[in-house]
Amino acid sequence: MKFAQKALISGAMLGATIAGGAIGASVLGTASAQTGSSTSSASTTATATAPDPSQGGHVANGITEALLTGDTAAKVTAAAQGAVPGATVDRVENDAEGATYEAHMTKSDGSKVTVKVNADFSVASVGDGMR
């Protein structure tokens, strides 16, 4: 075999070895990356994008709604239950859109309502949904 043929065959074999190694590393690396990162990012994304609505925190008009506690929570709850008998109170909080307080409730049929409550604990309005 001539030197030129040997060099050409050796170069082709070396190229095939490098290409095969690169393809194999790419396949293994991609499988590893998909398994490791998709699991991590899914749990991170779920945590970051799924706030617990029962904890309040809605922001409107530059006001952050916060959950009510104590006597104020009890009075708002009583006013809301008087306005929508038989409904379950999901949360009570200060209101950033009109009234002083609001109660988010679930009626016995599963529909949602929001009861707006004034500072004197009188009911200002009852609206469908979780506005």
Backbone atoms as SQL, in Angstrom:
CREATE TABLE atoms (id INTEGER PRIMARY KEY, chain TEXT, resi INTEGER, resn TEXT, atom TEXT, x REAL, y REAL, z REAL);
INSERT INTO atoms VALUES
  (1, 'A', 1, 'MET', 'N', 0.853, -1.171, 0.000),
  (2, 'A', 1, 'MET', 'CA', 0.000, 0.000, 0.000),
  (3, 'A', 1, 'MET', 'C', 0.897, 1.231, 0.000),
  (4, 'A', 2, 'LYS', 'N', 0.539, 2.169, -0.733),
  (5, 'A', 2, 'LYS', 'CA', 1.332, 3.377, -0.841),
  (6, 'A', 2, 'LYS', 'C', 1.078, 4.276, 0.367),
  (7, 'A', 3, 'PHE', 'N', 2.025, 5.153, 0.624),
  (8, 'A', 3, 'PHE', 'CA', 1.933, 6.075, 1.761),
  (9, 'A', 3, 'PHE', 'C', 0.691, 6.953, 1.659),
  (10, 'A', 4, 'ALA', 'N', 0.362, 7.423, 0.503),
  (11, 'A', 4, 'ALA', 'CA', -0.780, 8.307, 0.291),
  (12, 'A', 4, 'ALA', 'C', -2.092, 7.586, 0.619),
  (13, 'A', 5, 'GLN', 'N', -2.200, 6.310, 0.219),
  (14, 'A', 5, 'GLN', 'CA', -3.404, 5.536, 0.512),
  (15, 'A', 5, 'GLN', 'C', -3.536, 5.302, 2.006),
  (16, 'A', 6, 'LYS', 'N', -2.412, 4.986, 2.656),
  (17, 'A', 6, 'LYS', 'CA', -2.440, 4.759, 4.098),
  (18, 'A', 6, 'LYS', 'C', -2.856, 6.030, 4.839),
  (19, 'A', 7, 'ALA', 'N', -2.335, 7.144, 4.422),
  (20, 'A', 7, 'ALA', 'CA', -2.668, 8.419, 5.051),
  (21, 'A', 7, 'ALA', 'C', -4.153, 8.738, 4.856),
  (22, 'A', 8, 'LEU', 'N', -4.667, 8.502, 3.667),
  (23, 'A', 8, 'LEU', 'CA', -6.074, 8.770, 3.362),
  (24, 'A', 8, 'LEU', 'C', -6.984, 7.867, 4.193),
  (25, 'A', 9, 'ILE', 'N', -6.670, 6.581, 4.272),
  (26, 'A', 9, 'ILE', 'CA', -7.481, 5.641, 5.057),
  (27, 'A', 9, 'ILE', 'C', -7.405, 5.980, 6.549),
  (28, 'A', 10, 'SER', 'N', -6.212, 6.299, 7.033),
  (29, 'A', 10, 'SER', 'CA', -6.045, 6.672, 8.447),
  (30, 'A', 10, 'SER', 'C', -6.826, 7.939, 8.770),
  (31, 'A', 11, 'GLY', 'N', -6.786, 8.900, 7.875),
  (32, 'A', 11, 'GLY', 'CA', -7.533, 10.152, 8.076),
  (33, 'A', 11, 'GLY', 'C', -9.029, 9.907, 8.093),
  (34, 'A', 12, 'ALA', 'N', -9.507, 9.049, 7.194),
  (35, 'A', 12, 'ALA', 'CA', -10.936, 8.728, 7.141),
  (36, 'A', 12, 'ALA', 'C', -11.385, 8.023, 8.412),
  (37, 'A', 13, 'MET', 'N', -10.543, 7.072, 8.895),
  (38, 'A', 13, 'MET', 'CA', -10.887, 6.361, 10.132),
  (39, 'A', 13, 'MET', 'C', -10.881, 7.303, 11.330),
  (40, 'A', 14, 'LEU', 'N', -9.912, 8.203, 11.387),
  (41, 'A', 14, 'LEU', 'CA', -9.850, 9.174, 12.479),
  (42, 'A', 14, 'LEU', 'C', -11.061, 10.097, 12.439),
  (43, 'A', 15, 'GLY', 'N', -11.432, 10.540, 11.238),
  (44, 'A', 15, 'GLY', 'CA', -12.611, 11.403, 11.090),
  (45, 'A', 15, 'GLY', 'C', -13.892, 10.697, 11.520),
  (46, 'A', 16, 'ALA', 'N', -14.021, 9.421, 11.127),
  (47, 'A', 16, 'ALA', 'CA', -15.206, 8.644, 11.507),
  (48, 'A', 16, 'ALA', 'C', -15.260, 8.451, 13.015),
  (49, 'A', 17, 'THR', 'N', -14.118, 8.225, 13.638),
  (50, 'A', 17, 'THR', 'CA', -14.069, 8.046, 15.090),
  (51, 'A', 17, 'THR', 'C', -14.488, 9.327, 15.807),
  (52, 'A', 18, 'ILE', 'N', -13.963, 10.435, 15.349),
  (53, 'A', 18, 'ILE', 'CA', -14.305, 11.723, 15.975),
  (54, 'A', 18, 'ILE', 'C', -15.783, 12.036, 15.771),
  (55, 'A', 19, 'ALA', 'N', -16.277, 11.841, 14.554),
  (56, 'A', 19, 'ALA', 'CA', -17.694, 12.114, 14.269),
  (57, 'A', 19, 'ALA', 'C', -18.599, 11.205, 15.100),
  (58, 'A', 20, 'GLY', 'N', -18.237, 9.931, 15.179),
  (59, 'A', 20, 'GLY', 'CA', -19.035, 8.998, 15.982),
  (60, 'A', 20, 'GLY', 'C', -19.047, 9.384, 17.453),
  (61, 'A', 21, 'GLY', 'N', -17.895, 9.791, 17.952),
  (62, 'A', 21, 'GLY', 'CA', -17.821, 10.221, 19.349),
  (63, 'A', 21, 'GLY', 'C', -18.646, 11.469, 19.605),
  (64, 'A', 22, 'ALA', 'N', -18.588, 12.393, 18.671),
  (65, 'A', 22, 'ALA', 'CA', -19.350, 13.634, 18.821),
  (66, 'A', 22, 'ALA', 'C', -20.850, 13.364, 18.799),
  (67, 'A', 23, 'ILE', 'N', -21.281, 12.491, 17.882),
  (68, 'A', 23, 'ILE', 'CA', -22.710, 12.150, 17.806),
  (69, 'A', 23, 'ILE', 'C', -23.149, 11.443, 19.078),
  (70, 'A', 24, 'GLY', 'N', -22.347, 10.494, 19.537),
  (71, 'A', 24, 'GLY', 'CA', -22.692, 9.773, 20.766),
  (72, 'A', 24, 'GLY', 'C', -22.765, 10.700, 21.969),
  (73, 'A', 25, 'ALA', 'N', -21.793, 11.595, 22.102),
  (74, 'A', 25, 'ALA', 'CA', -21.798, 12.543, 23.218),
  (75, 'A', 25, 'ALA', 'C', -22.994, 13.471, 23.132),
  (76, 'A', 26, 'SER', 'N', -23.334, 13.872, 21.924),
  (77, 'A', 26, 'SER', 'CA', -24.477, 14.759, 21.732),
  (78, 'A', 26, 'SER', 'C', -25.778, 14.079, 22.147),
  (79, 'A', 27, 'VAL', 'N', -25.950, 12.825, 21.724),
  (80, 'A', 27, 'VAL', 'CA', -27.165, 12.084, 22.071),
  (81, 'A', 27, 'VAL', 'C', -27.251, 11.873, 23.578),
  (82, 'A', 28, 'LEU', 'N', -26.165, 11.432, 24.177),
  (83, 'A', 28, 'LEU', 'CA', -26.172, 11.204, 25.624),
  (84, 'A', 28, 'LEU', 'C', -26.336, 12.512, 26.387),
  (85, 'A', 29, 'GLY', 'N', -25.683, 13.555, 25.938),
  (86, 'A', 29, 'GLY', 'CA', -25.785, 14.853, 26.604),
  (87, 'A', 29, 'GLY', 'C', -27.187, 15.413, 26.527),
  (88, 'A', 30, 'THR', 'N', -27.836, 15.289, 25.366),
  (89, 'A', 30, 'THR', 'CA', -29.198, 15.779, 25.201),
  (90, 'A', 30, 'THR', 'C', -30.165, 15.009, 26.086),
  (91, 'A', 31, 'ALA', 'N', -30.029, 13.691, 26.137),
  (92, 'A', 31, 'ALA', 'CA', -30.910, 12.885, 26.983),
  (93, 'A', 31, 'ALA', 'C', -30.720, 13.246, 28.443),
  (94, 'A', 32, 'SER', 'N', -29.486, 13.435, 28.851),
  (95, 'A', 32, 'SER', 'CA', -29.207, 13.804, 30.243),
  (96, 'A', 32, 'SER', 'C', -29.752, 15.179, 30.558),
  (97, 'A', 33, 'ALA', 'N', -29.576, 16.116, 29.637),
  (98, 'A', 33, 'ALA', 'CA', -30.060, 17.474, 29.866),
  (99, 'A', 33, 'ALA', 'C', -31.575, 17.506, 29.951),
  (100, 'A', 34, 'GLN', 'N', -32.247, 16.738, 29.091),
  (101, 'A', 34, 'GLN', 'CA', -33.700, 16.733, 29.113),
  (102, 'A', 34, 'GLN', 'C', -34.229, 16.125, 30.395),
  (103, 'A', 35, 'THR', 'N', -33.613, 15.069, 30.855),
  (104, 'A', 35, 'THR', 'CA', -34.078, 14.416, 32.075),
  (105, 'A', 35, 'THR', 'C', -33.830, 15.295, 33.280),
  (106, 'A', 36, 'GLY', 'N', -32.645, 15.852, 33.399),
  (107, 'A', 36, 'GLY', 'CA', -32.297, 16.628, 34.580),
  (108, 'A', 36, 'GLY', 'C', -32.948, 17.990, 34.620),
  (109, 'A', 37, 'SER', 'N', -32.882, 18.736, 33.527),
  (110, 'A', 37, 'SER', 'CA', -33.342, 20.109, 33.590),
  (111, 'A', 37, 'SER', 'C', -34.851, 20.238, 33.493),
  (112, 'A', 38, 'SER', 'N', -35.532, 19.364, 32.744),
  (113, 'A', 38, 'SER', 'CA', -36.971, 19.525, 32.629),
  (114, 'A', 38, 'SER', 'C', -37.655, 19.245, 33.950),
  (115, 'A', 39, 'THR', 'N', -37.161, 18.311, 34.711),
  (116, 'A', 39, 'THR', 'CA', -37.741, 18.028, 36.017),
  (117, 'A', 39, 'THR', 'C', -37.523, 19.210, 36.944),
  (118, 'A', 40, 'SER', 'N', -36.303, 19.741, 36.945),
  (119, 'A', 40, 'SER', 'CA', -35.997, 20.870, 37.811),
  (120, 'A', 40, 'SER', 'C', -36.779, 22.102, 37.420),
  (121, 'A', 41, 'SER', 'N', -36.801, 22.413, 36.118),
  (122, 'A', 41, 'SER', 'CA', -37.482, 23.629, 35.709),
  (123, 'A', 41, 'SER', 'C', -38.982, 23.506, 35.892),
  (124, 'A', 42, 'ALA', 'N', -39.546, 22.309, 35.746),
  (125, 'A', 42, 'ALA', 'CA', -40.979, 22.155, 35.941),
  (126, 'A', 42, 'ALA', 'C', -41.350, 22.456, 37.379),
  (127, 'A', 43, 'SER', 'N', -40.575, 21.949, 38.330),
  (128, 'A', 43, 'SER', 'CA', -40.913, 22.205, 39.720),
  (129, 'A', 43, 'SER', 'C', -40.644, 23.657, 40.079),
  (130, 'A', 44, 'THR', 'N', -39.599, 24.246, 39.512),
  (131, 'A', 44, 'THR', 'CA', -39.313, 25.655, 39.775),
  (132, 'A', 44, 'THR', 'C', -40.405, 26.519, 39.176),
  (133, 'A', 45, 'THR', 'N', -40.811, 26.209, 37.949),
  (134, 'A', 45, 'THR', 'CA', -41.848, 26.981, 37.303),
  (135, 'A', 45, 'THR', 'C', -43.160, 26.864, 38.055),
  (136, 'A', 46, 'ALA', 'N', -43.496, 25.661, 38.484),
  (137, 'A', 46, 'ALA', 'CA', -44.744, 25.481, 39.211),
  (138, 'A', 46, 'ALA', 'C', -44.745, 26.311, 40.482),
  (139, 'A', 47, 'THR', 'N', -43.623, 26.359, 41.172),
  (140, 'A', 47, 'THR', 'CA', -43.540, 27.127, 42.394),
  (141, 'A', 47, 'THR', 'C', -43.621, 28.623, 42.102),
  (142, 'A', 48, 'ALA', 'N', -42.926, 29.052, 41.066),
  (143, 'A', 48, 'ALA', 'CA', -42.860, 30.466, 40.775),
  (144, 'A', 48, 'ALA', 'C', -44.152, 31.002, 40.170),
  (145, 'A', 49, 'THR', 'N', -44.887, 30.205, 39.417),
  (146, 'A', 49, 'THR', 'CA', -46.044, 30.714, 38.715),
  (147, 'A', 49, 'THR', 'C', -47.376, 30.295, 39.308),
  (148, 'A', 50, 'ALA', 'N', -47.363, 29.611, 40.390),
  (149, 'A', 50, 'ALA', 'CA', -48.614, 29.160, 40.974),
  (150, 'A', 50, 'ALA', 'C', -48.779, 29.669, 42.395),
  (151, 'A', 51, 'PRO', 'N', -49.019, 30.984, 42.565),
  (152, 'A', 51, 'PRO', 'CA', -49.222, 31.493, 43.917),
  (153, 'A', 51, 'PRO', 'C', -50.505, 30.947, 44.509),
  (154, 'A', 52, 'ASP', 'N', -50.546, 30.845, 45.792),
  (155, 'A', 52, 'ASP', 'CA', -51.725, 30.339, 46.491),
  (156, 'A', 52, 'ASP', 'C', -52.718, 31.478, 46.653),
  (157, 'A', 53, 'PRO', 'N', -53.850, 31.449, 45.919),
  (158, 'A', 53, 'PRO', 'CA', -54.803, 32.554, 45.993),
  (159, 'A', 53, 'PRO', 'C', -55.424, 32.715, 47.377),
  (160, 'A', 54, 'SER', 'N', -55.381, 31.687, 48.195),
  (161, 'A', 54, 'SER', 'CA', -55.949, 31.811, 49.536),
  (162, 'A', 54, 'SER', 'C', -55.111, 32.718, 50.426),
  (163, 'A', 55, 'GLN', 'N', -53.921, 33.106, 49.938),
  (164, 'A', 55, 'GLN', 'CA', -53.041, 33.967, 50.718),
  (165, 'A', 55, 'GLN', 'C', -53.137, 35.437, 50.320),
  (166, 'A', 56, 'GLY', 'N', -54.080, 35.781, 49.458),
  (167, 'A', 56, 'GLY', 'CA', -54.228, 37.174, 49.042),
  (168, 'A', 56, 'GLY', 'C', -53.059, 37.606, 48.179),
  (169, 'A', 57, 'GLY', 'N', -52.803, 38.907, 48.184),
  (170, 'A', 57, 'GLY', 'CA', -51.660, 39.422, 47.465),
  (171, 'A', 57, 'GLY', 'C', -51.967, 40.095, 46.144),
  (172, 'A', 58, 'HIS', 'N', -53.247, 40.168, 45.744),
  (173, 'A', 58, 'HIS', 'CA', -53.636, 40.850, 44.515),
  (174, 'A', 58, 'HIS', 'C', -53.262, 42.326, 44.646),
  (175, 'A', 59, 'VAL', 'N', -52.692, 42.892, 43.590),
  (176, 'A', 59, 'VAL', 'CA', -52.317, 44.305, 43.597),
  (177, 'A', 59, 'VAL', 'C', -53.164, 45.044, 42.573),
  (178, 'A', 60, 'ALA', 'N', -53.786, 46.130, 42.998),
  (179, 'A', 60, 'ALA', 'CA', -54.545, 46.996, 42.096),
  (180, 'A', 60, 'ALA', 'C', -54.495, 48.409, 42.657),
  (181, 'A', 61, 'ASN', 'N', -54.460, 49.373, 41.766),
  (182, 'A', 61, 'ASN', 'CA', -54.429, 50.782, 42.179),
  (183, 'A', 61, 'ASN', 'C', -53.307, 51.073, 43.161),
  (184, 'A', 62, 'GLY', 'N', -52.209, 50.360, 43.049),
  (185, 'A', 62, 'GLY', 'CA', -51.071, 50.566, 43.936),
  (186, 'A', 62, 'GLY', 'C', -51.266, 50.018, 45.340),
  (187, 'A', 63, 'ILE', 'N', -52.328, 49.254, 45.549),
  (188, 'A', 63, 'ILE', 'CA', -52.633, 48.684, 46.860),
  (189, 'A', 63, 'ILE', 'C', -52.513, 47.174, 46.781),
  (190, 'A', 64, 'THR', 'N', -51.809, 46.581, 47.732),
  (191, 'A', 64, 'THR', 'CA', -51.714, 45.129, 47.803),
  (192, 'A', 64, 'THR', 'C', -52.743, 44.633, 48.803),
  (193, 'A', 65, 'GLU', 'N', -53.625, 43.768, 48.337),
  (194, 'A', 65, 'GLU', 'CA', -54.632, 43.210, 49.241),
  (195, 'A', 65, 'GLU', 'C', -53.972, 42.211, 50.177),
  (196, 'A', 66, 'ALA', 'N', -54.330, 42.295, 51.446),
  (197, 'A', 66, 'ALA', 'CA', -53.762, 41.401, 52.465),
  (198, 'A', 66, 'ALA', 'C', -54.896, 40.734, 53.223),
  (199, 'A', 67, 'LEU', 'N', -54.660, 39.523, 53.656),
  (200, 'A', 67, 'LEU', 'CA', -55.668, 38.784, 54.410),
  (201, 'A', 67, 'LEU', 'C', -55.990, 39.496, 55.706),
  (202, 'A', 68, 'LEU', 'N', -57.259, 39.433, 56.088),
  (203, 'A', 68, 'LEU', 'CA', -57.693, 40.021, 57.347),
  (204, 'A', 68, 'LEU', 'C', -57.573, 38.997, 58.459),
  (205, 'A', 69, 'THR', 'N', -57.384, 39.481, 59.672),
  (206, 'A', 69, 'THR', 'CA', -57.301, 38.604, 60.836),
  (207, 'A', 69, 'THR', 'C', -58.129, 39.189, 61.970),
  (208, 'A', 70, 'GLY', 'N', -58.310, 38.391, 62.994),
  (209, 'A', 70, 'GLY', 'CA', -58.937, 38.852, 64.230),
  (210, 'A', 70, 'GLY', 'C', -60.368, 39.314, 64.078),
  (211, 'A', 71, 'ASP', 'N', -60.697, 40.377, 64.829),
  (212, 'A', 71, 'ASP', 'CA', -62.055, 40.906, 64.900),
  (213, 'A', 71, 'ASP', 'C', -62.528, 41.425, 63.544),
  (214, 'A', 72, 'THR', 'N', -61.640, 42.072, 62.805),
  (215, 'A', 72, 'THR', 'CA', -62.011, 42.594, 61.482),
  (216, 'A', 72, 'THR', 'C', -62.398, 41.445, 60.555),
  (217, 'A', 73, 'ALA', 'N', -61.618, 40.395, 60.545),
  (218, 'A', 73, 'ALA', 'CA', -61.937, 39.230, 59.710),
  (219, 'A', 73, 'ALA', 'C', -63.284, 38.628, 60.108),
  (220, 'A', 74, 'ALA', 'N', -63.539, 38.546, 61.400),
  (221, 'A', 74, 'ALA', 'CA', -64.802, 37.969, 61.881),
  (222, 'A', 74, 'ALA', 'C', -65.995, 38.825, 61.448),
  (223, 'A', 75, 'LYS', 'N', -65.860, 40.148, 61.503),
  (224, 'A', 75, 'LYS', 'CA', -66.961, 41.047, 61.128),
  (225, 'A', 75, 'LYS', 'C', -67.214, 41.014, 59.613),
  (226, 'A', 76, 'VAL', 'N', -66.153, 40.979, 58.825),
  (227, 'A', 76, 'VAL', 'CA', -66.312, 40.910, 57.371),
  (228, 'A', 76, 'VAL', 'C', -66.933, 39.563, 56.984),
  (229, 'A', 77, 'THR', 'N', -66.488, 38.499, 57.634),
  (230, 'A', 77, 'THR', 'CA', -67.039, 37.168, 57.378),
  (231, 'A', 77, 'THR', 'C', -68.532, 37.140, 57.696),
  (232, 'A', 78, 'ALA', 'N', -68.917, 37.694, 58.835),
  (233, 'A', 78, 'ALA', 'CA', -70.331, 37.722, 59.228),
  (234, 'A', 78, 'ALA', 'C', -71.165, 38.521, 58.225),
  (235, 'A', 79, 'ALA', 'N', -70.671, 39.660, 57.786),
  (236, 'A', 79, 'ALA', 'CA', -71.404, 40.474, 56.813),
  (237, 'A', 79, 'ALA', 'C', -71.568, 39.720, 55.495),
  (238, 'A', 80, 'ALA', 'N', -70.506, 39.062, 55.044),
  (239, 'A', 80, 'ALA', 'CA', -70.555, 38.331, 53.780),
  (240, 'A', 80, 'ALA', 'C', -71.507, 37.145, 53.868),
  (241, 'A', 81, 'GLN', 'N', -71.472, 36.428, 54.978),
  (242, 'A', 81, 'GLN', 'CA', -72.369, 35.271, 55.132),
  (243, 'A', 81, 'GLN', 'C', -73.821, 35.720, 55.235),
  (244, 'A', 82, 'GLY', 'N', -74.052, 36.893, 55.774),
  (245, 'A', 82, 'GLY', 'CA', -75.406, 37.443, 55.801),
  (246, 'A', 82, 'GLY', 'C', -75.897, 37.791, 54.411),
  (247, 'A', 83, 'ALA', 'N', -74.982, 38.232, 53.553),
  (248, 'A', 83, 'ALA', 'CA', -75.351, 38.613, 52.193),
  (249, 'A', 83, 'ALA', 'C', -75.533, 37.406, 51.277),
  (250, 'A', 84, 'VAL', 'N', -74.782, 36.337, 51.534),
  (251, 'A', 84, 'VAL', 'CA', -74.853, 35.138, 50.699),
  (252, 'A', 84, 'VAL', 'C', -74.972, 33.928, 51.628),
  (253, 'A', 85, 'PRO', 'N', -76.162, 33.695, 52.168),
  (254, 'A', 85, 'PRO', 'CA', -76.348, 32.596, 53.112),
  (255, 'A', 85, 'PRO', 'C', -75.996, 31.242, 52.495),
  (256, 'A', 86, 'GLY', 'N', -75.341, 30.401, 53.264),
  (257, 'A', 86, 'GLY', 'CA', -74.991, 29.058, 52.815),
  (258, 'A', 86, 'GLY', 'C', -73.690, 28.981, 52.038),
  (259, 'A', 87, 'ALA', 'N', -73.100, 30.112, 51.714),
  (260, 'A', 87, 'ALA', 'CA', -71.829, 30.111, 50.977),
  (261, 'A', 87, 'ALA', 'C', -70.674, 29.948, 51.956),
  (262, 'A', 88, 'THR', 'N', -69.579, 29.419, 51.450),
  (263, 'A', 88, 'THR', 'CA', -68.369, 29.230, 52.254),
  (264, 'A', 88, 'THR', 'C', -67.409, 30.370, 51.957),
  (265, 'A', 89, 'VAL', 'N', -66.856, 30.952, 52.997),
  (266, 'A', 89, 'VAL', 'CA', -65.883, 32.029, 52.816),
  (267, 'A', 89, 'VAL', 'C', -64.527, 31.411, 52.494),
  (268, 'A', 90, 'ASP', 'N', -63.975, 31.791, 51.343),
  (269, 'A', 90, 'ASP', 'CA', -62.656, 31.308, 50.942),
  (270, 'A', 90, 'ASP', 'C', -61.554, 32.145, 51.589),
  (271, 'A', 91, 'ARG', 'N', -61.745, 33.463, 51.572),
  (272, 'A', 91, 'ARG', 'CA', -60.799, 34.367, 52.240),
  (273, 'A', 91, 'ARG', 'C', -61.445, 35.732, 52.384),
  (274, 'A', 92, 'VAL', 'N', -60.979, 36.495, 53.353),
  (275, 'A', 92, 'VAL', 'CA', -61.390, 37.888, 53.533),
  (276, 'A', 92, 'VAL', 'C', -60.117, 38.729, 53.532),
  (277, 'A', 93, 'GLU', 'N', -60.209, 39.891, 52.884),
  (278, 'A', 93, 'GLU', 'CA', -59.032, 40.738, 52.748),
  (279, 'A', 93, 'GLU', 'C', -59.443, 42.187, 52.563),
  (280, 'A', 94, 'ASN', 'N', -58.460, 43.088, 52.702),
  (281, 'A', 94, 'ASN', 'CA', -58.761, 44.478, 52.362),
  (282, 'A', 94, 'ASN', 'C', -58.992, 44.535, 50.857),
  (283, 'A', 95, 'ASP', 'N', -59.691, 45.572, 50.404),
  (284, 'A', 95, 'ASP', 'CA', -60.030, 45.660, 48.986),
  (285, 'A', 95, 'ASP', 'C', -59.274, 46.802, 48.337),
  (286, 'A', 96, 'ALA', 'N', -58.695, 46.544, 47.195),
  (287, 'A', 96, 'ALA', 'CA', -57.951, 47.562, 46.460),
  (288, 'A', 96, 'ALA', 'C', -58.795, 48.226, 45.382),
  (289, 'A', 97, 'GLU', 'N', -60.046, 47.803, 45.246),
  (290, 'A', 97, 'GLU', 'CA', -60.862, 48.293, 44.137),
  (291, 'A', 97, 'GLU', 'C', -62.252, 48.738, 44.589),
  (292, 'A', 98, 'GLY', 'N', -62.334, 49.772, 45.390),
  (293, 'A', 98, 'GLY', 'CA', -63.629, 50.349, 45.690),
  (294, 'A', 98, 'GLY', 'C', -64.062, 50.303, 47.137),
  (295, 'A', 99, 'ALA', 'N', -64.247, 49.126, 47.685),
  (296, 'A', 99, 'ALA', 'CA', -64.718, 49.011, 49.069),
  (297, 'A', 99, 'ALA', 'C', -63.512, 48.966, 50.012),
  (298, 'A', 100, 'THR', 'N', -63.803, 48.879, 51.311),
  (299, 'A', 100, 'THR', 'CA', -62.725, 48.770, 52.290),
  (300, 'A', 100, 'THR', 'C', -62.244, 47.328, 52.391),
  (301, 'A', 101, 'TYR', 'N', -63.201, 46.392, 52.372),
  (302, 'A', 101, 'TYR', 'CA', -62.881, 44.969, 52.517),
  (303, 'A', 101, 'TYR', 'C', -63.613, 44.179, 51.441),
  (304, 'A', 102, 'GLU', 'N', -63.210, 42.914, 51.288),
  (305, 'A', 102, 'GLU', 'CA', -63.946, 42.014, 50.411),
  (306, 'A', 102, 'GLU', 'C', -63.819, 40.591, 50.922),
  (307, 'A', 103, 'ALA', 'N', -64.846, 39.801, 50.619),
  (308, 'A', 103, 'ALA', 'CA', -64.849, 38.378, 50.965),
  (309, 'A', 103, 'ALA', 'C', -65.040, 37.591, 49.676),
  (310, 'A', 104, 'HIS', 'N', -64.150, 36.663, 49.440),
  (311, 'A', 104, 'HIS', 'CA', -64.285, 35.759, 48.295),
  (312, 'A', 104, 'HIS', 'C', -64.964, 34.510, 48.829),
  (313, 'A', 105, 'MET', 'N', -66.037, 34.099, 48.148),
  (314, 'A', 105, 'MET', 'CA', -66.871, 33.008, 48.658),
  (315, 'A', 105, 'MET', 'C', -67.193, 31.996, 47.561),
  (316, 'A', 106, 'THR', 'N', -67.526, 30.777, 47.997),
  (317, 'A', 106, 'THR', 'CA', -67.994, 29.734, 47.096),
  (318, 'A', 106, 'THR', 'C', -69.405, 29.354, 47.524),
  (319, 'A', 107, 'LYS', 'N', -70.338, 29.477, 46.590),
  (320, 'A', 107, 'LYS', 'CA', -71.734, 29.119, 46.881),
  (321, 'A', 107, 'LYS', 'C', -71.896, 27.598, 46.842),
  (322, 'A', 108, 'SER', 'N', -73.005, 27.118, 47.345),
  (323, 'A', 108, 'SER', 'CA', -73.243, 25.669, 47.424),
  (324, 'A', 108, 'SER', 'C', -73.247, 25.002, 46.050),
  (325, 'A', 109, 'ASP', 'N', -73.540, 25.756, 44.999),
  (326, 'A', 109, 'ASP', 'CA', -73.522, 25.182, 43.642),
  (327, 'A', 109, 'ASP', 'C', -72.125, 25.219, 43.009),
  (328, 'A', 110, 'GLY', 'N', -71.138, 25.715, 43.771),
  (329, 'A', 110, 'GLY', 'CA', -69.759, 25.753, 43.281),
  (330, 'A', 110, 'GLY', 'C', -69.362, 27.062, 42.614),
  (331, 'A', 111, 'SER', 'N', -70.336, 27.933, 42.361),
  (332, 'A', 111, 'SER', 'CA', -70.007, 29.215, 41.732),
  (333, 'A', 111, 'SER', 'C', -69.343, 30.141, 42.755),
  (334, 'A', 112, 'LYS', 'N', -68.560, 31.080, 42.237),
  (335, 'A', 112, 'LYS', 'CA', -67.800, 32.005, 43.077),
  (336, 'A', 112, 'LYS', 'C', -68.479, 33.368, 43.100),
  (337, 'A', 113, 'VAL', 'N', -68.408, 34.039, 44.249),
  (338, 'A', 113, 'VAL', 'CA', -68.896, 35.405, 44.384),
  (339, 'A', 113, 'VAL', 'C', -67.897, 36.199, 45.209),
  (340, 'A', 114, 'THR', 'N', -67.932, 37.509, 45.010),
  (341, 'A', 114, 'THR', 'CA', -67.129, 38.415, 45.824),
  (342, 'A', 114, 'THR', 'C', -68.079, 39.404, 46.473),
  (343, 'A', 115, 'VAL', 'N', -67.984, 39.495, 47.789),
  (344, 'A', 115, 'VAL', 'CA', -68.819, 40.427, 48.552),
  (345, 'A', 115, 'VAL', 'C', -67.923, 41.587, 48.968),
  (346, 'A', 116, 'LYS', 'N', -68.288, 42.799, 48.544),
  (347, 'A', 116, 'LYS', 'CA', -67.574, 44.019, 48.918),
  (348, 'A', 116, 'LYS', 'C', -68.210, 44.553, 50.201),
  (349, 'A', 117, 'VAL', 'N', -67.368, 44.902, 51.163),
  (350, 'A', 117, 'VAL', 'CA', -67.850, 45.333, 52.481),
  (351, 'A', 117, 'VAL', 'C', -67.252, 46.698, 52.806),
  (352, 'A', 118, 'ASN', 'N', -68.101, 47.617, 53.290),
  (353, 'A', 118, 'ASN', 'CA', -67.672, 48.960, 53.654),
  (354, 'A', 118, 'ASN', 'C', -66.948, 48.963, 55.002),
  (355, 'A', 119, 'ALA', 'N', -66.368, 50.104, 55.348),
  (356, 'A', 119, 'ALA', 'CA', -65.623, 50.261, 56.605),
  (357, 'A', 119, 'ALA', 'C', -66.515, 50.036, 57.830),
  (358, 'A', 120, 'ASP', 'N', -67.823, 50.322, 57.696),
  (359, 'A', 120, 'ASP', 'CA', -68.746, 50.108, 58.819),
  (360, 'A', 120, 'ASP', 'C', -69.311, 48.680, 58.826),
  (361, 'A', 121, 'PHE', 'N', -68.742, 47.807, 57.997),
  (362, 'A', 121, 'PHE', 'CA', -69.095, 46.390, 57.855),
  (363, 'A', 121, 'PHE', 'C', -70.485, 46.155, 57.249),
  (364, 'A', 122, 'SER', 'N', -70.990, 47.165, 56.546),
  (365, 'A', 122, 'SER', 'CA', -72.206, 46.948, 55.767),
  (366, 'A', 122, 'SER', 'C', -71.785, 46.457, 54.382),
  (367, 'A', 123, 'VAL', 'N', -72.651, 45.688, 53.754),
  (368, 'A', 123, 'VAL', 'CA', -72.342, 45.129, 52.444),
  (369, 'A', 123, 'VAL', 'C', -72.543, 46.181, 51.370),
  (370, 'A', 124, 'ALA', 'N', -71.505, 46.412, 50.580),
  (371, 'A', 124, 'ALA', 'CA', -71.569, 47.390, 49.483),
  (372, 'A', 124, 'ALA', 'C', -72.117, 46.754, 48.220),
  (373, 'A', 125, 'SER', 'N', -71.688, 45.505, 47.935),
  (374, 'A', 125, 'SER', 'CA', -72.160, 44.822, 46.726),
  (375, 'A', 125, 'SER', 'C', -71.801, 43.343, 46.780),
  (376, 'A', 126, 'VAL', 'N', -72.508, 42.587, 45.953),
  (377, 'A', 126, 'VAL', 'CA', -72.196, 41.167, 45.759),
  (378, 'A', 126, 'VAL', 'C', -72.051, 40.979, 44.256),
  (379, 'A', 127, 'GLY', 'N', -70.908, 40.463, 43.847),
  (380, 'A', 127, 'GLY', 'CA', -70.662, 40.262, 42.416),
  (381, 'A', 127, 'GLY', 'C', -70.269, 38.843, 42.097),
  (382, 'A', 128, 'ASP', 'N', -70.649, 38.402, 40.913),
  (383, 'A', 128, 'ASP', 'CA', -70.273, 37.064, 40.466),
  (384, 'A', 128, 'ASP', 'C', -68.776, 36.997, 40.228),
  (385, 'A', 129, 'GLY', 'N', -68.189, 35.857, 40.523),
  (386, 'A', 129, 'GLY', 'CA', -66.778, 35.622, 40.246),
  (387, 'A', 129, 'GLY', 'C', -65.871, 36.105, 41.355),
  (388, 'A', 130, 'MET', 'N', -64.565, 35.935, 41.083),
  (389, 'A', 130, 'MET', 'CA', -63.556, 36.312, 42.068),
  (390, 'A', 130, 'MET', 'C', -62.901, 37.620, 41.646),
  (391, 'A', 131, 'ARG', 'N', -63.690, 38.643, 41.419),
  (392, 'A', 131, 'ARG', 'CA', -63.176, 39.920, 40.940),
  (393, 'A', 131, 'ARG', 'C', -62.202, 40.512, 41.922);
